[in-house]
Amino acid sequence: MVLRAIVAAIGILVMLVGLTELIFPDRLIEATDALMRPTALRILGIVELVLGLILIAAALNRAIGLTTFALILGTYVILIGIALIVAPGRLIGLSNALLLDASPATQSAVLGLSGVVRILIGAALFWSTMRPLRPVERGLPEHR
């Protein structure tokens, strides 16, 4: 039950980040500029590693409903976390190209699309914690 509560909280936080991208894009661009330091990105990478491990643990323990989605998302988050720890300069270059040095139309498009995707991911995580769990069948099925 603790893993379900943690995954529900993660889903709510992801939805709030998506709403922030849609409602306050100018402040998010300022925050992105401030966070583009290798030390901050490495700390963010460690946080993402922990979140990915929580998602995978919840899926393997069948604590949430969408186990395949949680496994894929957890693996993706872990890979991004490793990339942030190992090569933060690549993310700085990508962020500069997509947000900081881009035209206002490109900034709006990138933040709008990523905001909608984050809201959908957060809603799926939250919904997966609200579904009743099916019991795990042990052993071989009986033939009739």
N, C-alpha and C positions, 0 to 999 in steps of 0.2 A: 504494500500500500504506500510505502514511503516513496518508492520509485515512481508510482503513478502520480503522486503529488508533485514530485520534482519535475517530471515530464510535463505536467499540466502548467506548472509555473514557467518552464522554458517556453512552452507554446504561447502563453500570454505575453511573455517578454518579447518574443519574436514578432508577434502581431503588433505590439506597441512600437517596436523599431520600424516596422513597415508603415504604420500610420504616421510616425514622425517623418519618414522619407516623403510621404505624400503631402503632409500638412506644412512642414517647416523645411523645405529643401535648402533655403539659403543658410539657415543655421547649421544644417548637417554638412554643407560644403565647408563652412568655417571650422567645424569640428574635425572634418576629414583632414583639412590642412594642418590642424594642430596635432593630430595623431600620427602623422606621417614621419615618425622617428623610428629608427630600428629597435630601440629598447621597448617602446610602447607596442610595436607590432609583435615582438617576441613574447611579451606578456599576454597580448591578445591571442597569440598562437597557443600558449599554455592553457588559457581559458577554453579555447575551442577544442583542444585535446580532451580536457575534462568533460566538456559537454558531449562530445562524440562518444566517449566511453560510457557515460550515463545512458545515452540513447541505445547503445549496443547492449548494455547490461539489462536495460528494461525490455528490450526485444527478446533477448535470450531467456530471460526469466518469465516471459509471456506476461509481463505486468501491464502491457498496453495492447490495444486491439490491432493496430496496423503494424505487425512485426516486420514484414518485408520492407515497408516504407521506412521504418525506424532503423533497420539495419543499413539500408542504402544511404539514408541521410547521415547516420552516425559515421559510416565509412567516409563519406564525402567531407564531413566536418573535420574528421581526424586528418585526412589528407591535406586540407586547407591549413589546419593548424601546424602540421609538419612543414608545409611550404612557408608559412609565416615565420617559423623559428629558424629554418635553414637559410632562406633567401628573402629577407624582408625588402631588399632593394627592388626585386621584381614587382612586388605589390605597389611600391612607391611609384615606379614608372607607369604601371597600369592605372593607378589612381590619378596621376598627373594627366595621362592621355584621355581618360574618360570623364573626369570631373573638373580638375583644377584648371587645366589649360584648354578646355573645350568651350564651344559656343554655348550660350544660354539654352538654346533649343536642345542640344545634345545632353546637357546637364539635366534638363527637365525630363527628357525621354529616359535616360538611364535611371534616375531616381524614381520616376513614376513606375517603370517596369519592375525594378527591384523591390519597390514598396509593395506592389501587388503580389509579387511572388512570395515575399516574406509573410504577408498577411495570409496567403493560402497555405504556406507551410506551417505557420503557427496555428492556424485553425485546424489543420489535419492532425497536428500533434495533440492539441487540446481535445479534439473530438475522439481521438483514439483512447484517451484516458477515461472518457465518459461511457464508452461502450461496455456492456457486460462481457466478462471474459467467458470463453468457452472452456470447458474442462479438457485437459490434455488426455488423449486416449493412450494408454500404455499397452504394449504387447501387440500381437498380430490380430487383425480382425477375424471374427468367426465366419466360416462359410456356411451358408444355409442352403 
